[in-house]
């Protein structure tokens, strides 16, 4: 197959016109690396390899651009690339970046968990679902969340959530059953399990959990 013409299209993209009327758009980097010129004869198999290499180059550039803005999980980045470049290319690029340490699900999970626990005030179950939604493997999720399983710390987080969002409960007045039910439901939506909520509220009501201490 002969290349009739190679000409600039947009930016660093070139338009490649073949003798059978087909045209392809490739990066100038790919054309330079393959020494492509107008009039060059190229076998069909070599053309397919060239187009695949160019697609992979573009996918890699896109991935690096995305990673420059924030971290992604393996699955998140794969899905971002797959819709534009296909599954085979997306897999190759994401696998390559993972091997180089540019994608690290464990590091990403720890970063997300810390932010959701400390800044958002979420409980275990809400954080777990957030990590699952980002495509983090279950084994990595379990390992990441293990450090947040201390019961005393969980109660303190529940107390912090009440102070921050529902301070009226700590006013010293006896809460109505309906208000207590609404509070428990709200804490459940934050991701705390109801057994931990009940235990924390009992400790708050009895004075065992520092209701009247200044929040750090």
C-alpha positions as CSV (number, residue, x, y, z in Angstrom):
1,X,0.0,0.0,0.0
2,X,1.5,3.4,-1.1
3,X,1.2,6.6,0.9
4,X,0.2,9.2,-1.6
5,X,0.4,12.2,0.7
6,X,1.3,13.2,4.3
7,X,0.3,16.7,5.2
8,X,-0.3,18.8,8.4
9,X,-3.8,18.7,9.6
10,X,-4.2,20.3,13.1
11,X,-1.5,21.0,15.6
12,X,0.8,18.0,15.7
13,X,-1.7,15.8,13.8
14,X,-0.9,14.8,10.2
15,X,-3.3,13.5,7.6
16,X,-2.1,10.4,5.8
17,X,-3.7,9.7,2.4
18,X,-3.4,6.2,0.9
19,X,-3.6,5.1,-2.7
20,X,-6.9,3.2,-2.1
21,X,-8.6,6.4,-1.0
22,X,-8.4,5.8,2.8
23,X,-7.1,8.4,5.1
24,X,-5.8,8.3,8.6
25,X,-4.8,10.9,11.1
26,X,-1.6,10.3,13.1
27,X,0.7,12.3,15.3
28,X,3.8,13.8,13.8
29,X,5.8,11.9,16.5
30,X,4.6,8.6,15.1
31,X,5.3,9.6,11.5
32,X,8.8,10.7,12.5
33,X,9.5,7.5,14.5
34,X,8.4,5.4,11.5
35,X,10.2,7.5,8.9
36,X,7.0,8.0,6.9
37,X,7.1,10.0,3.7
38,X,4.9,10.7,0.8
39,X,5.4,7.9,-1.7
40,X,6.4,5.3,0.9
41,X,5.2,1.7,0.3
42,X,3.8,0.2,3.5
43,X,2.4,-3.4,4.0
44,X,-1.1,-3.6,5.4
45,X,0.2,-5.4,8.5
46,X,2.7,-2.6,9.1
47,X,0.0,0.0,8.6
48,X,-2.1,-1.7,11.3
49,X,0.9,-1.8,13.6
50,X,1.5,1.9,12.9
51,X,-2.1,2.9,13.7
52,X,-2.1,0.9,16.9
53,X,1.2,2.4,18.0
54,X,-0.2,5.9,17.3
55,X,-3.4,5.2,19.2
56,X,-1.4,3.9,22.1
57,X,0.8,7.1,22.1
58,X,-2.3,9.3,22.1
59,X,-3.8,7.2,24.9
60,X,-0.7,7.5,27.0
61,X,-0.6,11.3,26.5
62,X,-4.2,11.5,27.6
63,X,-3.5,9.3,30.6
64,X,-0.6,11.5,31.7
65,X,-2.7,14.6,31.3
66,X,-5.4,13.2,33.5
67,X,-2.9,12.0,36.1
68,X,-1.4,15.5,36.2
69,X,-4.7,16.8,37.6
70,X,-5.3,14.1,40.2
71,X,-4.8,10.4,41.1
72,X,-6.9,7.7,39.5
73,X,-7.5,4.1,40.4
74,X,-6.5,1.4,37.8
75,X,-10.2,0.9,36.9
76,X,-11.1,4.6,36.8
77,X,-8.2,5.4,34.3
78,X,-9.0,2.3,32.2
79,X,-12.6,3.4,31.9
80,X,-11.5,6.9,30.9
81,X,-9.3,5.6,28.1
82,X,-11.4,2.7,27.0
83,X,-14.2,4.8,25.6
84,X,-11.9,6.7,23.3
85,X,-9.1,4.2,22.5
86,X,-10.6,0.8,22.9
87,X,-10.0,-1.9,25.6
88,X,-6.8,-3.3,24.2
89,X,-5.0,0.0,24.1
90,X,-6.5,1.2,27.4
91,X,-5.3,-2.0,29.1
92,X,-1.8,-1.8,27.7
93,X,-1.4,1.9,28.7
94,X,-2.8,1.5,32.2
95,X,-0.8,-1.6,32.9
96,X,2.4,0.2,31.8
97,X,1.6,3.2,34.0
98,X,0.8,0.9,36.9
99,X,4.2,-0.9,36.6
100,X,5.9,2.5,36.6
101,X,4.1,3.4,39.9
102,X,2.1,6.3,38.3
103,X,-1.0,4.4,39.2
104,X,-1.2,2.8,42.7
105,X,-4.5,1.6,44.0
106,X,-3.2,1.2,47.6
107,X,-1.8,4.8,47.7
108,X,-5.0,6.2,46.1
109,X,-7.3,4.3,48.5
110,X,-5.3,5.6,51.5
111,X,-5.6,9.2,50.2
112,X,-9.3,8.9,49.6
113,X,-10.1,7.2,52.9
114,X,-8.1,9.8,54.9
115,X,-9.9,12.6,53.2
116,X,-13.4,11.1,53.6
117,X,-12.8,10.2,57.3
118,X,-11.0,13.4,58.3
119,X,-12.6,16.1,56.1
120,X,-16.0,14.7,55.3
121,X,-16.6,12.9,58.6
122,X,-17.8,9.7,57.0
123,X,-18.1,6.4,58.7
124,X,-16.7,3.0,57.7
125,X,-19.6,1.9,55.4
126,X,-19.8,5.2,53.5
127,X,-16.0,5.2,52.9
128,X,-16.1,1.6,51.8
129,X,-18.8,2.3,49.2
130,X,-16.9,5.4,48.0
131,X,-13.8,3.2,47.4
132,X,-15.8,0.5,45.7
133,X,-17.2,3.1,43.4
134,X,-13.7,4.1,42.4
135,X,-12.9,0.6,41.4
136,X,-10.6,-0.2,44.3
137,X,-10.1,-4.0,44.8
138,X,-11.8,-5.5,47.9
139,X,-8.5,-6.7,49.3
140,X,-7.0,-3.2,49.1
141,X,-10.2,-1.7,50.6
142,X,-10.0,-4.1,53.6
143,X,-6.4,-3.4,54.2
144,X,-6.9,0.3,53.9
145,X,-9.8,0.5,56.3
146,X,-8.4,-1.8,58.9
147,X,-6.6,1.1,60.6
148,X,-10.0,2.8,61.2
149,X,-11.6,-0.1,63.0
150,X,-10.7,0.9,66.6
151,X,-13.9,1.2,68.6
152,X,-12.8,4.1,70.7
153,X,-11.9,6.0,67.6
154,X,-15.2,5.2,65.9
155,X,-17.1,6.6,68.9
156,X,-15.0,9.7,68.9
157,X,-15.8,10.1,65.2
158,X,-19.5,9.8,65.9
159,X,-19.2,12.4,68.6
160,X,-17.4,14.7,66.3
161,X,-20.1,14.2,63.6
162,X,-22.8,15.1,66.2
163,X,-20.9,18.2,67.4
164,X,-20.4,19.4,63.8
165,X,-23.8,18.6,62.3
166,X,-26.2,18.1,65.2
167,X,-25.0,20.2,68.2
168,X,-28.5,20.5,69.6
169,X,-28.3,16.9,70.8
170,X,-25.5,17.8,73.1
171,X,-27.3,20.8,74.7
172,X,-28.0,18.8,77.9
173,X,-31.8,18.6,77.3
174,X,-33.3,15.2,77.0
175,X,-33.9,14.4,73.3
176,X,-37.3,13.3,72.2
177,X,-37.5,9.7,70.8
178,X,-38.3,11.1,67.4
179,X,-35.3,13.4,67.4
180,X,-33.1,10.5,68.5
181,X,-34.4,8.4,65.7
182,X,-33.7,11.1,63.2
183,X,-30.1,11.5,64.5
184,X,-29.4,7.8,64.3
185,X,-30.7,7.8,60.7
186,X,-28.6,10.8,59.8
187,X,-25.5,9.1,61.3
188,X,-26.3,6.0,59.4
189,X,-26.3,7.9,56.2
190,X,-22.8,9.1,57.0
191,X,-21.7,5.5,57.0
192,X,-21.7,4.6,60.7
193,X,-23.3,1.2,61.6
194,X,-26.2,1.3,64.0
195,X,-24.6,-0.8,66.7
196,X,-21.7,1.7,66.9
197,X,-24.2,4.6,66.9
198,X,-26.3,3.0,69.7
199,X,-23.1,2.4,71.7
200,X,-21.8,5.9,71.2
201,X,-25.2,7.5,72.1
202,X,-25.4,5.4,75.3
203,X,-21.9,6.6,76.3
204,X,-22.9,10.2,75.5
205,X,-26.1,10.0,77.5
206,X,-24.2,8.5,80.5
207,X,-21.4,11.0,80.3
208,X,-18.7,8.4,79.5
209,X,-18.1,10.0,76.1
210,X,-16.8,13.6,76.4
211,X,-19.9,15.6,75.5
212,X,-18.8,18.7,77.2
213,X,-15.2,18.7,76.2
214,X,-13.9,21.3,73.7
215,X,-13.6,19.9,70.2
216,X,-10.0,19.6,69.2
